[in-house]
Amino acid sequence: MSPTLHDVNQKFPDKLFSAMNFRIKKFLRSFGIYVYRTYEPHTSTLMFKVYAKLISLSSGVLHIGGHIGQEADFYRSCERPVLWIEGNPEKFEILKNNLAKYEEQDCLLALLGDEKNDHQPFRVASNDGASSSIYDFVEFHDLGVDMVDTMTLPMVRLDQTIPKSYANKYNFWVLDVQGAELKVLKGAGELLDSVFALTLEVKRNSFYKEGARWDDVEEFLRHKGFTALWEPDREEETMVAFIRMESPT
């Protein structure tokens, strides 16, 4: 019997269900994913189960913005190879050490964007670098975090960093790049054509000056053939899954 999302998780939250139109649900059924409308109070837990199902349908995971590899155990449970990319050299060394015990999980040091720039300012955040970004925060935000240092790092495009074969091997992408989502996606070039599905953290209005906004990210990915499975909350930063439903336009 084909596995279903209902097999993985017995309950599906109304706010995710209502965001999925009939066309998306019909498309997901072609992969053996069936969505049922029952209540689930723990949306974040459910999202991870959605990601686990999508990853199981992929050839592997490309995680951009790896920090120190907090999701490594989760990826191991999905039984797919993972390539991590981290831009902060200090965090990269921790990431590399943390991944040493995991088979089929490798990492690269690269700060990704939409152009080559040998002198890109990179702001380091006070929460152990988790919110670090090429952008500064907007003047008024409620994160309880500040930028405490700035590095100058080389920035490169993804399509200058990995070969096409890697995009085929790792065709489920995770972007956790703190406002630089659109820059990283644009820097992927034709590599994005090989992607089956991806997730990214996005807000309708970014916490970062010049950071990616939901409307811009959604429009860019829609033109690349992707459809969002749900939309971000009105005020909160939300992990959103996109799945390819059409060829790029």
Secondary structure, 3 states (H helix, E strand, C coil): CCCCHHHHCCCECHHHHHHCCHHHHHHHHCCCCCCCCECCCCHHHHHHHHHHHHHHCCCCEEEECCCCCCCHHHHHHHCCCEEEEECCHHHHHHHHHHHCCCCCEEEEECEECCCCEEEEEEEEECCCCCCCECCCECCCCCCCCCEEEEEEEEEECHHHCCCHHHHHHCCEEEECCCCCHHHHHHHCHHHHHHCCEEEEEECCCCCECCCCCHHHHHHHHHHCCEEECCCCCCCCCEEEEEEECCCCC
